Amino acid sequence: MECLLPSLFGMLDACRDADVPATSGFGVWNGDAVAPHATWRDALLSVKCDAPPNRTYGWSTRLRQSTDGQQAFDTGYQQLVSLVDACPNERYLVHSDLLYFNVLVHDDRISAVLDWGSAMFGDFLWDLACFTFWQPWYRPWSGIDFPKAARQHYSAIGLEVPNFEERMRCYEIAIGLDGLAYQAFAGHWDNLAWTTQRLLSLV
């Protein structure tokens, strides 16, 4: 992963530079490149919504089977609300699922990015936060400082990223909340217990 970081940040730069003006909305986009939310803030806060036609409809009922999970969700959502105004209302192409074998690598370079079914329009830092939130799950990554490497990269290319820490924390919490919702829906209770503790470590 350390050898791959330059290519990883290059790929994320390409996503950030992708042409999206012909698209609309924030959040997960459909086949017509239309996302459902008017603002990025609305997209982030919608993590609490549990209604059809969401593919995980019914997760909130199942989450109540875990007292710890429900309490972590409620606490995390309160933190999300307190941080969301630090996030810019800007639209970039976000993959939102760069783990789980969705990135192919050849000779320490990314050769393909697969499965855009969770892709969104929103803040480009979301993809970085996916790595930092789930990093403890991937123990061989424990020695990699993703935020430091990202800041060094942004400095090298002359990109200013205001409110970096607040945005990263906001997205990590939102990712944890979404993880709890999915794991409750799927009945992955061991994974939900891990995500509960990970989320509580952030809030």
C-alpha positions as CSV (number, residue, x, y, z in Angstrom):
1,M,0.0,0.0,0.0
2,E,2.9,2.4,0.7
3,C,4.3,1.8,-2.7
4,L,0.8,2.3,-4.2
5,L,0.1,5.7,-2.5
6,P,1.3,7.9,-5.4
7,S,-0.9,6.0,-7.8
8,L,-3.8,6.1,-5.4
9,F,-3.7,9.8,-5.0
10,G,-3.3,10.2,-8.8
11,M,-6.5,8.2,-9.2
12,L,-8.3,10.3,-6.6
13,D,-7.1,13.4,-8.4
14,A,-8.6,12.1,-11.6
15,C,-11.9,11.6,-9.9
16,R,-11.7,15.1,-8.5
17,D,-11.0,16.5,-11.9
18,A,-13.7,14.6,-13.7
19,D,-16.2,16.7,-15.6
20,V,-19.5,16.7,-13.7
21,P,-21.4,19.9,-14.8
22,A,-23.8,17.9,-17.0
23,T,-24.9,16.0,-13.9
24,S,-27.0,17.1,-11.0
25,G,-27.6,16.7,-7.3
26,F,-25.6,15.3,-4.3
27,G,-25.3,11.7,-3.0
28,V,-25.5,8.4,-4.8
29,W,-26.3,9.0,-8.5
30,N,-28.5,6.9,-10.8
31,G,-28.0,5.7,-14.4
32,D,-28.9,9.2,-15.7
33,A,-26.2,10.8,-13.5
34,V,-28.8,12.4,-11.3
35,A,-28.4,12.3,-7.5
36,P,-31.4,12.9,-5.2
37,H,-30.2,15.6,-2.8
38,A,-30.2,19.4,-3.4
39,T,-27.1,19.9,-1.1
40,W,-24.2,17.9,0.2
41,R,-25.4,18.6,3.7
42,D,-28.7,17.0,2.9
43,A,-27.0,14.0,1.4
44,L,-24.9,13.5,4.6
45,L,-27.8,13.9,7.0
46,S,-29.9,11.4,4.9
47,V,-27.9,8.6,6.5
48,K,-30.6,8.5,9.2
49,C,-33.4,8.0,6.6
50,D,-34.9,4.5,6.4
51,A,-37.6,4.5,3.8
52,P,-38.3,2.8,0.4
53,P,-36.9,2.6,-2.2
54,N,-33.6,2.4,-0.3
55,R,-31.9,-1.0,-0.8
56,T,-31.4,-1.4,2.9
57,Y,-35.0,-0.4,3.9
58,G,-35.8,-1.8,7.3
59,W,-32.3,-1.3,8.8
60,S,-33.5,0.9,11.6
61,T,-35.9,-1.7,13.0
62,R,-33.1,-4.3,12.9
63,L,-30.6,-1.9,14.5
64,R,-32.8,-1.6,17.6
65,Q,-31.9,-5.3,18.3
66,S,-28.5,-4.0,19.3
67,T,-28.6,-1.6,22.2
68,D,-25.0,-0.7,21.8
69,G,-25.3,-0.3,18.1
70,Q,-28.4,2.0,18.4
71,Q,-26.7,4.1,21.1
72,A,-23.6,4.5,18.9
73,F,-25.7,5.5,16.0
74,D,-27.6,8.1,18.0
75,T,-24.4,9.5,19.4
76,G,-22.6,9.5,16.1
77,Y,-25.5,11.2,14.3
78,Q,-25.4,14.0,16.9
79,Q,-21.7,14.5,16.1
80,L,-22.4,14.4,12.4
81,V,-25.0,17.3,12.8
82,S,-22.4,19.3,14.7
83,L,-19.7,18.9,12.0
84,V,-21.7,19.0,8.8
85,D,-21.6,22.8,8.3
86,A,-17.8,22.6,8.0
87,C,-18.2,20.7,4.8
88,P,-18.2,22.5,1.4
89,N,-21.3,22.3,-0.8
90,E,-19.2,21.2,-3.8
91,R,-19.7,18.4,-6.3
92,Y,-17.0,16.0,-7.3
93,L,-17.0,12.4,-8.6
94,V,-16.7,10.1,-5.5
95,H,-16.4,6.3,-5.9
96,S,-17.3,5.6,-2.3
97,D,-16.4,1.9,-2.4
98,L,-12.6,1.6,-3.1
99,L,-12.2,-1.4,-0.8
100,Y,-13.5,-5.0,-1.2
101,F,-11.4,-5.9,-4.3
102,N,-12.8,-3.0,-6.4
103,V,-9.3,-1.7,-7.3
104,L,-7.0,-3.7,-9.5
105,V,-3.2,-3.1,-9.3
106,H,-0.3,-4.0,-11.6
107,D,3.3,-3.1,-10.9
108,D,2.4,-0.8,-8.0
109,R,0.0,1.2,-10.1
110,I,-3.8,1.2,-10.2
111,S,-4.9,-0.4,-13.4
112,A,-8.7,-0.3,-13.0
113,V,-11.4,0.8,-10.6
114,L,-14.5,-1.4,-10.6
115,D,-18.1,-1.3,-9.3
116,W,-19.4,2.2,-9.4
117,G,-22.7,1.2,-7.9
118,S,-22.2,3.3,-4.7
119,A,-20.7,6.3,-6.5
120,M,-21.8,9.7,-5.4
121,F,-21.5,13.4,-6.1
122,G,-20.0,15.2,-3.1
123,D,-16.8,16.1,-1.4
124,F,-13.7,14.4,-2.8
125,L,-12.4,13.8,0.8
126,W,-15.1,11.2,1.3
127,D,-13.0,8.5,-0.5
128,L,-10.0,9.3,1.7
129,A,-12.2,9.0,4.8
130,C,-13.3,5.5,3.7
131,F,-9.7,4.4,4.0
132,T,-9.2,6.1,7.4
133,F,-12.4,4.8,8.9
134,W,-11.8,1.2,7.8
135,Q,-8.0,1.2,8.3
136,P,-8.1,-0.6,11.7
137,W,-10.0,-3.5,9.9
138,Y,-7.0,-4.0,7.6
139,R,-4.2,-4.6,10.1
140,P,-1.3,-4.5,7.7
141,W,-2.2,-0.8,7.0
142,S,-1.6,0.1,10.6
143,G,1.6,1.9,9.9
144,I,0.3,4.1,7.1
145,D,-0.7,7.7,7.9
146,F,-3.2,8.4,5.2
147,P,-4.1,12.0,6.3
148,K,-0.4,13.0,6.5
149,A,0.3,11.5,3.1
150,A,-2.8,13.2,1.6
151,R,-1.8,16.6,3.0
152,Q,1.7,16.2,1.6
153,H,0.2,15.3,-1.8
154,Y,-2.2,18.3,-1.7
155,S,0.7,20.6,-0.8
156,A,2.8,19.2,-3.7
157,I,0.1,19.9,-6.2
158,G,-0.9,23.3,-4.7
159,L,-4.4,22.3,-3.6
160,E,-5.8,24.1,-0.6
161,V,-8.2,21.9,1.5
162,P,-9.8,24.0,4.2
163,N,-11.3,22.4,7.3
164,F,-9.5,19.2,6.5
165,E,-9.7,17.7,10.0
166,E,-13.4,18.6,10.5
167,R,-14.4,17.3,7.1
168,M,-12.5,14.0,7.6
169,R,-14.1,13.5,11.0
170,C,-17.6,14.3,9.6
171,Y,-17.2,11.7,6.8
172,E,-15.6,9.1,9.0
173,I,-18.7,9.3,11.3
174,A,-21.1,9.3,8.3
175,I,-19.3,6.2,6.9
176,G,-19.6,4.5,10.3
177,L,-23.3,5.3,10.5
178,D,-23.9,3.9,7.0
179,G,-21.9,0.8,8.0
180,L,-24.1,0.2,11.0
181,A,-27.2,0.6,8.9
182,Y,-26.0,-1.9,6.3
183,Q,-24.8,-4.4,8.8
184,A,-28.0,-4.3,10.8
185,F,-30.0,-4.8,7.5
186,A,-27.8,-7.7,6.5
187,G,-27.7,-9.2,10.0
188,H,-23.9,-9.1,10.2
189,W,-23.8,-8.7,14.0
190,D,-20.1,-9.4,14.5
191,N,-19.2,-6.8,12.0
192,L,-21.8,-4.4,13.6
193,A,-20.1,-4.9,17.0
194,W,-16.7,-3.9,15.5
195,T,-18.2,-0.9,13.7
196,T,-19.9,0.2,16.9
197,Q,-16.6,0.3,18.7
198,R,-14.9,2.0,15.8
199,L,-17.5,4.7,15.6
200,L,-17.5,5.3,19.4
201,S,-13.7,5.8,19.2
202,L,-14.3,8.7,16.9
203,V,-17.1,10.4,18.7
